[in-house]
Amino acid sequence: MNRSGARGVLWAVAFGLFLASTAAGAQEVRMLSSGQTLYLPIYSHIFFGNVGRSGTPSQVSLSALVSVRNTDPGRPLRVLSARYYDTDGKLLGERVSKPVVVVPLGTLELFIERNDLSGGSGANFIIKWDANAPINPPLLEALHVNMDGGKALVFTTQAQPIEDPAAQPARQ
């Protein structure tokens, strides 16, 4: 495939991911919560095009801005941890060394540099938060960006609540 054809495929993938992310954003009002564990997909790179002579498809490196937005207008929340995992589920590190208070309508930002490919195309964050009383749950997104060569590739991913066995009481 020639260079312009590869760019066309890349733009088609980006547009498809954009449409999927905006459709997922039309959600119902969420119930109040005093804490959650959330799974947030991260892409340190994406594959595109055909498999080349090297045996792998082409790839584009991406930076990721993780945004933890407190949507409650009157009460703070605490981010307890933000563990970063690679494609194979290996823990790469904790990005919140101690609990961080996010004020009402405030945002905590975490950044993965474009040159950090350690996460791979299937990386993720597991983020835990709590509050002293039930609040509007935070909005967690990752903005993925590559702006090489005068072209921009930008898309978002959103977090999904998950059950955390460690937070559940032991069964008798």
C-alpha positions as CSV (number, residue, x, y, z in Angstrom):
1,M,0.0,0.0,0.0
2,N,1.4,3.4,-0.8
3,R,1.8,6.2,1.7
4,S,-1.4,8.0,0.9
5,G,-3.4,4.8,1.1
6,A,-1.9,4.1,4.5
7,R,-2.9,7.6,5.7
8,G,-6.4,7.0,4.4
9,V,-6.7,3.8,6.4
10,L,-5.4,5.5,9.5
11,W,-7.9,8.3,9.1
12,A,-10.7,5.8,8.7
13,V,-9.7,4.0,11.9
14,A,-9.5,7.3,13.7
15,F,-12.9,8.4,12.5
16,G,-14.4,5.0,13.5
17,L,-12.9,5.2,17.0
18,F,-14.2,8.8,17.3
19,L,-17.7,7.8,16.4
20,A,-17.7,4.9,18.8
21,S,-16.4,7.1,21.6
22,T,-19.0,9.8,21.0
23,A,-21.8,7.3,20.9
24,A,-20.7,5.8,24.2
25,G,-20.7,9.3,25.7
26,A,-24.5,9.6,25.5
27,Q,-25.2,8.1,28.9
28,E,-28.0,8.2,31.4
29,V,-27.6,10.0,34.7
30,R,-25.4,7.9,36.9
31,M,-26.3,6.9,40.4
32,L,-24.5,8.6,43.3
33,S,-21.5,6.6,44.7
34,S,-19.0,6.8,47.5
35,G,-16.3,5.0,45.6
36,Q,-15.5,2.8,42.6
37,T,-12.8,0.9,40.8
38,L,-12.6,1.9,37.1
39,Y,-10.9,0.3,34.1
40,L,-9.6,2.8,31.5
41,P,-8.3,1.6,28.1
42,I,-5.0,3.2,27.0
43,Y,-3.3,3.0,23.6
44,S,0.4,3.8,23.6
45,H,0.3,2.9,19.9
46,I,-2.1,1.6,17.4
47,F,-1.5,-0.8,14.4
48,F,-2.7,0.0,10.9
49,G,-2.2,-1.1,7.3
50,N,-1.0,-4.4,6.1
51,V,1.6,-6.8,7.6
52,G,4.9,-5.7,6.1
53,R,8.2,-7.5,5.5
54,S,9.0,-7.4,9.2
55,G,5.9,-9.6,9.9
56,T,4.0,-6.8,11.7
57,P,1.7,-4.0,10.6
58,S,2.7,-0.4,10.7
59,Q,2.1,1.4,14.0
60,V,1.6,5.0,15.2
61,S,2.8,6.1,18.7
62,L,0.4,8.0,20.8
63,S,0.5,10.2,23.9
64,A,-2.3,9.8,26.4
65,L,-3.7,12.4,28.8
66,V,-5.7,10.7,31.5
67,S,-8.4,13.0,33.0
68,V,-10.2,12.3,36.3
69,R,-12.9,14.9,36.4
70,N,-14.9,15.4,39.6
71,T,-18.4,16.0,38.3
72,D,-19.9,16.8,41.7
73,P,-20.5,20.5,42.2
74,G,-20.3,20.4,46.0
75,R,-18.1,17.6,47.3
76,P,-14.5,16.5,46.7
77,L,-13.3,13.0,45.9
78,R,-10.1,11.2,46.5
79,V,-8.1,9.3,43.9
80,L,-6.6,6.4,45.9
81,S,-4.6,4.8,43.2
82,A,-3.9,4.8,39.4
83,R,-2.2,1.6,38.4
84,Y,-0.8,1.4,34.9
85,Y,-0.8,-2.1,33.2
86,D,0.6,-3.2,29.9
87,T,-1.0,-5.3,27.1
88,D,-0.1,-8.5,29.0
89,G,-1.6,-7.4,32.3
90,K,1.8,-6.7,33.9
91,L,1.8,-3.8,36.4
92,L,4.0,-1.0,35.0
93,G,3.6,1.3,37.9
94,E,1.5,3.3,40.3
95,R,0.9,6.9,39.0
96,V,-0.6,8.2,42.2
97,S,1.9,7.6,45.1
98,K,-0.5,8.9,47.8
99,P,-4.2,9.8,47.7
100,V,-5.0,13.0,45.8
101,V,-8.0,15.1,46.6
102,V,-9.9,16.4,43.6
103,V,-12.0,19.5,44.5
104,P,-15.6,19.9,43.3
105,L,-15.6,20.3,39.5
106,G,-11.8,19.9,39.5
107,T,-9.6,17.6,37.5
108,L,-6.6,15.3,38.1
109,E,-4.4,14.8,35.0
110,L,-1.9,12.0,34.4
111,F,0.2,11.9,31.2
112,I,1.7,9.1,29.2
113,E,4.4,10.4,26.8
114,R,4.3,9.4,23.2
115,N,7.8,7.9,23.4
116,D,6.6,5.6,26.2
117,L,5.6,2.4,24.3
118,S,5.8,0.2,27.4
119,G,2.0,-0.2,27.7
120,G,1.4,-1.4,24.2
121,S,-1.9,-1.3,22.2
122,G,-3.8,-3.0,25.1
123,A,-2.6,-1.0,28.1
124,N,-5.0,0.2,30.8
125,F,-5.3,2.0,34.1
126,I,-7.1,0.6,37.1
127,I,-8.2,3.7,39.0
128,K,-9.7,3.6,42.5
129,W,-11.5,6.6,44.1
130,D,-13.6,7.3,47.1
131,A,-15.6,10.1,48.8
132,N,-16.8,10.7,52.4
133,A,-20.4,10.6,51.2
134,P,-22.2,9.6,48.0
135,I,-21.4,12.0,45.1
136,N,-21.8,12.2,41.4
137,P,-19.3,9.7,40.0
138,P,-16.2,11.2,38.3
139,L,-15.8,11.2,34.5
140,L,-12.6,9.3,33.5
141,E,-11.3,9.7,30.0
142,A,-8.1,9.3,28.1
143,L,-7.3,11.6,25.2
144,H,-4.9,9.9,22.8
145,V,-3.0,12.1,20.4
146,N,-0.3,12.0,17.6
147,M,0.3,15.2,15.7
148,D,3.2,14.2,13.5
149,G,3.8,15.6,10.0
150,G,1.0,18.2,10.1
151,K,-1.7,15.6,10.6
152,A,-3.6,14.9,13.8
153,L,-4.8,11.6,15.1
154,V,-7.0,12.2,18.2
155,F,-9.5,10.0,20.0
156,T,-10.8,9.3,23.5
157,T,-11.5,6.3,25.6
158,Q,-13.8,6.2,28.7
159,A,-13.5,4.3,31.9
160,Q,-15.8,1.5,32.8
161,P,-16.7,0.5,36.5
162,I,-15.5,-3.0,37.4
163,E,-15.9,-5.2,40.5
164,D,-12.9,-5.2,42.7
165,P,-12.6,-8.5,44.6
166,A,-10.1,-6.9,47.0
167,A,-12.7,-4.3,48.0
168,Q,-15.4,-7.0,48.7
169,P,-15.9,-8.5,52.1
170,A,-14.7,-12.1,52.3
171,R,-17.5,-14.8,51.9
172,Q,-18.1,-17.1,54.8
